[in-house]
Amino acid sequence: MNNDLAELTELNRDYVASVQNSDVKRFDEILAADFYCSNPDKSLVDRAAFLKQTAIPVTIRNLTAHDVKIRILGDFAIIHAATSYTTADGQQAHGRYTDCWARQGGKWLAVSAHVSR
C-alpha cells in the first residue's frame, strides 16, 4: 500500500502540473481509455474532448494542490484536494477536485475527474 500511496502521490502531482502546463502527452499516458471529466462549467467530457481542451493553454498560473487526501480501496483510489491559483487578472482563487484512479493492466490510470471553482 505504501508503494501505491507514493505512486498516486506522484501521479496527482503530474496531473496538476499537466493542467497548468497543457501537457497533453502526459495526460495521454495517465488517463484510462474510458476517462470522463466533469468540468467547472458543468459539462461532461470524454477522454478525447478532455485532451483537446487540455491542449489549449490555461490562463491561470501558480496552480497548486493542497489538503490532498488519497484513499486507496484495493485497486481503486480516490483523491480529494483543494487548489489555489492566480487568475489571468491577478486575483487569487480557489477550487476543489476529486479524481478517481483504477489499477488497470498493473498500473494506476485516472478514470474520472470532477473539478469545481
Backbone as CSV, one residue per row, in Angstrom:
resi,resn,N_x,N_y,N_z,CA_x,CA_y,CA_z,C_x,C_y,C_z
1,MET,0.818,-1.204,0.000,0.000,0.000,0.000,0.862,1.268,0.000
2,ASN,2.021,1.226,0.692,2.897,2.394,0.707,3.395,2.728,-0.682
3,ASN,3.703,1.690,-1.495,4.111,1.935,-2.872,2.982,2.567,-3.660
4,ASP,1.755,2.091,-3.439,0.595,2.671,-4.118,0.415,4.135,-3.721
5,LEU,0.563,4.412,-2.438,0.416,5.789,-1.970,1.472,6.688,-2.601
6,ALA,2.699,6.244,-2.649,3.768,7.037,-3.260,3.497,7.242,-4.752
7,GLU,3.046,6.184,-5.418,2.773,6.291,-6.853,1.607,7.239,-7.125
8,LEU,0.547,7.127,-6.348,-0.610,8.008,-6.539,-0.281,9.454,-6.175
9,THR,0.566,9.646,-5.184,1.012,10.999,-4.834,1.735,11.630,-6.019
10,GLU,2.615,10.865,-6.647,3.356,11.358,-7.811,2.416,11.586,-9.006
11,LEU,1.493,10.671,-9.225,0.527,10.836,-10.319,-0.345,12.067,-10.103
12,ASN,-0.717,12.323,-8.869,-1.505,13.514,-8.567,-0.716,14.779,-8.895
13,ARG,0.565,14.790,-8.530,1.422,15.950,-8.867,1.519,16.116,-10.382
14,ASP,1.700,15.002,-11.091,1.768,15.046,-12.558,0.467,15.586,-13.148
15,TYR,-0.650,15.146,-12.604,-1.956,15.566,-13.106,-2.109,17.086,-12.984
16,VAL,-1.819,17.614,-11.798,-1.940,19.060,-11.571,-0.965,19.824,-12.457
17,ALA,0.268,19.366,-12.556,1.260,20.020,-13.420,0.834,19.961,-14.878
18,SER,0.214,18.866,-15.277,-0.240,18.734,-16.663,-1.367,19.706,-16.982
19,VAL,-2.222,19.979,-16.011,-3.257,21.007,-16.209,-2.581,22.353,-16.412
20,GLN,-1.677,22.719,-15.506,-1.012,24.018,-15.563,-0.227,24.201,-16.858
21,ASN,0.414,23.128,-17.328,1.314,23.228,-18.476,0.723,22.727,-19.789
22,SER,-0.570,22.431,-19.799,-1.249,21.916,-21.004,-0.497,20.715,-21.582
23,ASP,-0.116,19.805,-20.708,0.713,18.660,-21.086,-0.150,17.485,-21.568
24,VAL,-0.567,17.548,-22.805,-1.412,16.518,-23.400,-0.684,15.176,-23.422
25,LYS,0.615,15.209,-23.675,1.393,13.969,-23.746,1.325,13.209,-22.427
26,ARG,1.510,13.890,-21.307,1.468,13.211,-20.006,0.061,12.711,-19.714
27,PHE,-0.949,13.527,-20.010,-2.320,13.071,-19.795,-2.617,11.831,-20.635
28,ASP,-2.099,11.787,-21.846,-2.322,10.627,-22.702,-1.771,9.363,-22.049
29,GLU,-0.736,9.496,-21.235,-0.117,8.355,-20.563,-0.878,7.919,-19.309
30,ILE,-1.559,8.849,-18.642,-2.141,8.522,-17.330,-3.660,8.455,-17.308
31,LEU,-4.320,8.721,-18.423,-5.776,8.630,-18.466,-6.212,7.278,-19.015
32,ALA,-7.202,6.675,-18.375,-7.775,5.424,-18.876,-8.526,5.700,-20.179
33,ALA,-8.710,4.664,-20.965,-9.419,4.798,-22.242,-10.843,5.294,-22.045
34,ASP,-11.459,4.946,-20.912,-12.851,5.336,-20.660,-12.966,6.514,-19.683
35,PHE,-11.941,7.353,-19.619,-11.905,8.519,-18.726,-13.014,9.520,-19.052
36,TYR,-13.588,10.101,-18.003,-14.546,11.209,-18.121,-14.197,12.276,-17.101
37,CYS,-14.512,13.533,-17.448,-14.275,14.651,-16.533,-15.500,15.549,-16.483
38,SER,-15.916,15.890,-15.269,-16.942,16.918,-15.054,-16.203,18.239,-14.859
39,ASN,-16.411,19.151,-15.789,-15.731,20.448,-15.773,-16.439,21.447,-14.868
40,PRO,-15.745,22.525,-14.501,-16.372,23.557,-13.672,-17.618,24.175,-14.305
41,ASP,-17.705,24.170,-15.638,-18.895,24.736,-16.311,-20.047,23.740,-16.374
42,LYS,-19.908,22.610,-15.680,-20.905,21.552,-15.573,-20.980,20.648,-16.797
43,SER,-20.057,20.815,-17.750,-20.027,19.915,-18.903,-19.322,18.619,-18.514
44,LEU,-19.705,17.545,-19.178,-19.063,16.250,-19.003,-18.357,15.919,-20.303
45,VAL,-17.039,15.676,-20.221,-16.265,15.403,-21.430,-15.594,14.044,-21.327
46,ASP,-15.489,13.376,-22.465,-14.781,12.103,-22.504,-13.285,12.357,-22.674
47,ARG,-12.532,11.295,-22.775,-11.078,11.385,-22.847,-10.615,12.256,-24.016
48,ALA,-11.166,12.019,-25.202,-10.748,12.774,-26.392,-11.026,14.264,-26.222
49,ALA,-12.192,14.606,-25.716,-12.540,16.022,-25.515,-11.681,16.641,-24.416
50,PHE,-11.366,15.859,-23.381,-10.508,16.357,-22.315,-9.115,16.671,-22.848
51,LEU,-8.564,15.761,-23.661,-7.241,16.009,-24.236,-7.267,17.236,-25.143
52,LYS,-8.341,17.403,-25.885,-8.481,18.565,-26.772,-8.536,19.859,-25.953
53,GLN,-9.305,19.868,-24.862,-9.395,21.088,-24.048,-8.092,21.332,-23.296
54,THR,-7.371,20.274,-22.956,-6.088,20.421,-22.270,-5.040,21.066,-23.164
55,ALA,-5.137,20.844,-24.459,-4.151,21.405,-25.403,-4.228,22.927,-25.469
56,ILE,-5.341,23.493,-25.056,-5.497,24.954,-25.056,-4.816,25.500,-23.796
57,PRO,-3.818,26.352,-23.949,-3.126,26.874,-22.761,-4.093,27.541,-21.781
58,VAL,-3.913,27.238,-20.498,-4.772,27.821,-19.474,-4.332,29.255,-19.182
59,THR,-5.268,30.050,-18.705,-4.967,31.449,-18.385,-4.598,31.623,-16.918
60,ILE,-4.762,30.561,-16.129,-4.385,30.643,-14.717,-2.901,30.327,-14.561
61,ARG,-2.342,30.723,-13.433,-0.950,30.390,-13.144,-0.825,30.077,-11.660
62,ASN,0.313,29.525,-11.302,0.597,29.160,-9.908,-0.389,28.142,-9.343
63,LEU,-0.857,27.233,-10.177,-1.803,26.210,-9.719,-1.112,25.258,-8.754
64,THR,-1.668,25.147,-7.564,-1.130,24.225,-6.570,-2.277,23.470,-5.914
65,ALA,-1.981,22.244,-5.541,-2.939,21.423,-4.802,-2.509,21.382,-3.345
66,HIS,-3.482,21.379,-2.457,-3.186,21.246,-1.033,-4.337,20.510,-0.367
67,ASP,-4.146,20.163,0.888,-5.124,19.344,1.616,-5.477,18.088,0.813
68,VAL,-4.459,17.471,0.239,-4.651,16.279,-0.596,-4.932,15.073,0.301
69,LYS,-6.038,14.388,-0.009,-6.400,13.169,0.701,-6.492,12.037,-0.318
70,ILE,-5.673,11.025,-0.138,-5.660,9.878,-1.048,-6.219,8.676,-0.299
71,ARG,-7.298,8.137,-0.844,-7.948,6.964,-0.249,-7.778,5.788,-1.208
72,ILE,-7.108,4.751,-0.744,-6.874,3.565,-1.567,-7.825,2.470,-1.112
73,LEU,-8.604,1.973,-2.059,-9.608,0.948,-1.785,-9.336,-0.236,-2.714
74,GLY,-8.310,-0.981,-2.402,-7.923,-2.094,-3.269,-7.313,-1.578,-4.560
75,ASP,-7.929,-1.930,-5.682,-7.455,-1.485,-6.995,-8.141,-0.217,-7.467
76,PHE,-8.708,0.530,-6.529,-9.404,1.784,-6.827,-8.935,2.818,-5.813
77,ALA,-8.785,4.057,-6.252,-8.354,5.117,-5.340,-9.098,6.402,-5.672
78,ILE,-9.342,7.189,-4.639,-9.995,8.482,-4.783,-9.063,9.536,-4.199
79,ILE,-8.839,10.588,-4.958,-8.014,11.697,-4.479,-8.891,12.940,-4.388
80,HIS,-8.979,13.502,-3.188,-9.693,14.753,-2.941,-8.640,15.815,-2.657
81,ALA,-8.817,17.019,-3.196,-7.854,18.086,-2.905,-8.484,19.444,-3.145
82,ALA,-7.884,20.426,-2.519,-8.220,21.825,-2.761,-7.134,22.404,-3.663
83,THR,-7.481,23.448,-4.397,-6.495,24.116,-5.242,-6.486,25.601,-4.951
84,SER,-5.363,26.200,-5.260,-5.268,27.658,-5.274,-4.519,28.023,-6.548
85,TYR,-4.842,29.188,-7.089,-4.231,29.628,-8.332,-4.454,31.126,-8.497
86,THR,-3.754,31.696,-9.448,-3.898,33.108,-9.775,-4.607,33.202,-11.114
87,THR,-5.660,34.013,-11.170,-6.413,34.173,-12.410,-5.652,35.090,-13.367
88,ALA,-6.125,35.160,-14.601,-5.468,35.982,-15.626,-5.383,37.448,-15.207
89,ASP,-6.348,37.916,-14.420,-6.333,39.320,-13.986,-5.630,39.520,-12.647
90,GLY,-4.927,38.469,-12.171,-4.114,38.609,-10.969,-4.811,38.325,-9.655
91,GLN,-6.042,37.881,-9.692,-6.784,37.586,-8.467,-6.440,36.187,-7.954
92,GLN,-6.411,36.045,-6.651,-6.233,34.727,-6.047,-7.582,34.015,-6.070
93,ALA,-7.569,32.734,-6.420,-8.806,31.961,-6.492,-8.551,30.558,-5.938
94,HIS,-9.646,29.854,-5.679,-9.563,28.532,-5.078,-10.585,27.608,-5.723
95,GLY,-10.316,26.327,-5.647,-11.236,25.327,-6.165,-11.030,24.005,-5.454
96,ARG,-11.701,22.986,-5.962,-11.555,21.624,-5.438,-11.597,20.662,-6.605
97,TYR,-11.036,19.488,-6.395,-11.187,18.428,-7.382,-11.233,17.076,-6.691
98,THR,-11.852,16.151,-7.366,-11.873,14.756,-6.957,-11.507,13.937,-8.186
99,ASP,-10.450,13.158,-8.073,-10.014,12.281,-9.160,-10.129,10.837,-8.692
100,CYS,-10.609,9.991,-9.583,-10.714,8.561,-9.293,-9.724,7.819,-10.178
101,TRP,-9.025,6.887,-9.566,-7.982,6.114,-10.239,-8.283,4.630,-10.082
102,ALA,-7.968,3.857,-11.101,-8.135,2.402,-11.041,-6.857,1.744,-11.540
103,ARG,-6.499,0.647,-10.901,-5.345,-0.108,-11.361,-5.822,-0.957,-12.545
104,GLN,-5.252,-0.685,-13.702,-5.611,-1.400,-14.924,-4.327,-1.872,-15.586
105,GLY,-4.261,-3.155,-15.887,-3.058,-3.687,-16.512,-1.813,-3.478,-15.670
106,GLY,-1.980,-3.467,-14.343,-0.840,-3.324,-13.444,-0.388,-1.904,-13.171
107,LYS,-1.100,-0.905,-13.715,-0.706,0.480,-13.416,-1.926,1.330,-13.109
108,TRP,-1.704,2.393,-12.349,-2.778,3.290,-11.966,-3.103,4.233,-13.125
109,LEU,-4.395,4.326,-13.458,-4.863,5.238,-14.509,-6.041,6.045,-13.979
110,ALA,-6.101,7.297,-14.358,-7.240,8.141,-13.971,-8.454,7.718,-14.787
111,VAL,-9.552,7.451,-14.094,-10.772,7.033,-14.778,-11.859,8.102,-14.715
112,SER,-11.739,9.041,-13.779,-12.767,10.052,-13.627,-12.195,11.267,-12.894
113,ALA,-12.709,12.436,-13.234,-12.316,13.667,-12.555,-13.524,14.572,-12.406
114,HIS,-13.551,15.328,-11.327,-14.593,16.336,-11.119,-13.898,17.586,-10.592
115,VAL,-14.090,18.706,-11.267,-13.403,19.953,-10.925,-14.432,21.034,-10.623
116,SER,-14.223,21.744,-9.526,-15.089,22.892,-9.220,-14.220,24.105,-8.893
117,ARG,-14.760,25.259,-9.239,-14.069,26.520,-8.947,-15.049,27.482,-8.349
